[in-house]
Amino acid sequence: MIIVMKSGAARKDKDEVLKRIRELGYKPHVIHGTTRDVIGAVGDERGKLVLQSLESMHGVESVVPILQPYKLASKEVKREVSTIQVSDTVAIGGKEIIIMAGPCSVEGEEQIIETAVAVRNAGAHMLRGGAYKPRTSPYSFQGLEEEGLQLLAKAREVSGLPFVTEVVNPETVDLVADYADMLQIGARNAQNFALLKKVGQIRKPVLLKRGMSMTIQEFLMSAEYIMSEGNQAVVLCERGIRTFETATRNTLDLSAIPVLKGKTHLPVIADPSHGTGNYHYVAAMAFAAVAAGADGLMIEVHSDPEHASSDGPQSLKPTKFAQMMQKLKLFAEAAERSL
């Protein structure tokens, strides 16, 4: 159920409503709107009608049932797009399209710092790079782990860019959160519910990638796992799904962007690097994603992709990335957005 507070409702009235929701056995989640607050009451669906009694409390305007199975992520709870603050300089979900760029894997100090400076100079807002890498083959490069996190922190210090990096299991969430500005849940872990719950218990923004075979509803239910634990700072990422097509690594489902925009208040970005698996197609799909309404892009950039430890074929060289960023401004302007 959604408890809609009256505009200008007193703090004590809201506190009383929160107290009563807990007494009834439900977990309250406050969502701050531009003109009023709403409170999502989440719990056992079978007894939700008892929440209707809250309508008589001071400061309450109405009590409305949430029809979607994803409660907190639904636009029924919040009509306007949420803005997720990553750092003092980066907010995802506003007019500005946020660009996250960097290598798939952190391979060394010179590599990550050089790339961070290059993408910053080209106009990127955030650095991306993997310290922990879940790989299909156990013999592939798995990442530098904590050393990689330390190098990302050093690259942030040099470039001024906040960074996002992947967390792969619940045991390392606190460690990664100590370093990173934003935590990424990769496609392989999009339904790792123990991990989703753990990142929901921290207060760092989370970038949730769509699983390779996930439906839109399953994707939003994964976001709900995070939000139900108290962390409302979730950004969704369309990164391609697995289909019968073999011409590209995945099939980048650009239609998912407007569909998600119609169903959730959470910001949506796209990853055309994983979505295509081929650097030749990255720029075109980046332009198309912006036209489809994406709030940001995640782009893989590597100075020497031929010798990259992972995902070299889909990585742009810094010069190609800079060229893409220049042209991207035109698409952003056409979409009434900015870079």
C-alpha positions, 0 to 999 in steps of 0.5 A: 500500500501507498500512504500519501501524506498531505502537502505540508504534513507535520513531521509528528504526523508522519512519525505517527504513521510510520509507528502505526505501520510498524505496529501492523507488521509492515515495513515503511519506506519513505519516498520524498516527492517534490510536493509531498511525501509518500510512504510505501508499506511493504509486507504480507499481501494477504493482510494489506487491507488493515492498512486502509485504517491509516486513512483516518490519521492526521496528515494522511491524504489517502491510502492506495494499493500498489498493483505491481509486484515491485512496490518501491520501484514502481511509478505508482509510488513515485511519479517523477524520476528519481535522481541518484546522487553518486558524488558531489558532482554526479547525479544520475536521473536529471537532465544531464546524461552521465557517462561512465567510462574505463576499462573492463578490468584494472590491470595496473596503476599506469593503465587505470590512471592513464585511462581515467585522465583520458576519459575525463578529458573527453567528457566522462563523468565517472570512471568504470573498472573491474577489481573483481571479475566474474568470468565464464572460464575459471582460467580467465583473469579474475581481477586484482581484487583489493589491489585493484580497488586501491588503484581505482581510488588512486585514479579517482584522486588523480582524475577527480572522477568518482568510480563504479566497480563490480561486487561479486559476493556478499562477503566483499560488499563492505570492502568494496563499499569502503573504496567505491562511490557506486557498486555494480551488480553484474548480469551474472549476479542479477538474481543473486538474492543474498548479494542483492539484500546485502547491497540493500543494507549499505548506503552506497548507490547501486548500478544493477545490470539486467541479467542475460535472460531476464524479463523486465519484471524480473529485472525490476523485482531484483531492484525491489530486493535492494530497495526493500532492504532500505537502499533506494539509490538504484540505477538500472542498466540495460546491457543486452540479453541472450537471444539466438543471434550470434552476429553480436555478443548480446542483443542490446534491447533498446526497447527496454529503456522506454518500457522501464521508463514507463514502469519505474521512477528509477534512472535507466542507463545503457551499456552498448559495449557489452550489448554488442561485444564489438567496438565497431557498433558501440558508438551507434548504439550509444547514440540510439540509447540516448535517443531512446531516453537513457539517463546515462551510458557505460562505455568500455575504454582501453588504451591497448585493447588488443592486449587487454586482460578482458573484453578487448574486442568491445573496448574503444581506444581513447581517441575513438571515445573522444570522437564518440563524445563529440558526436554524442552531444548532438544526440543529447541536444536532440533529446533535450538533454545535456552532457 
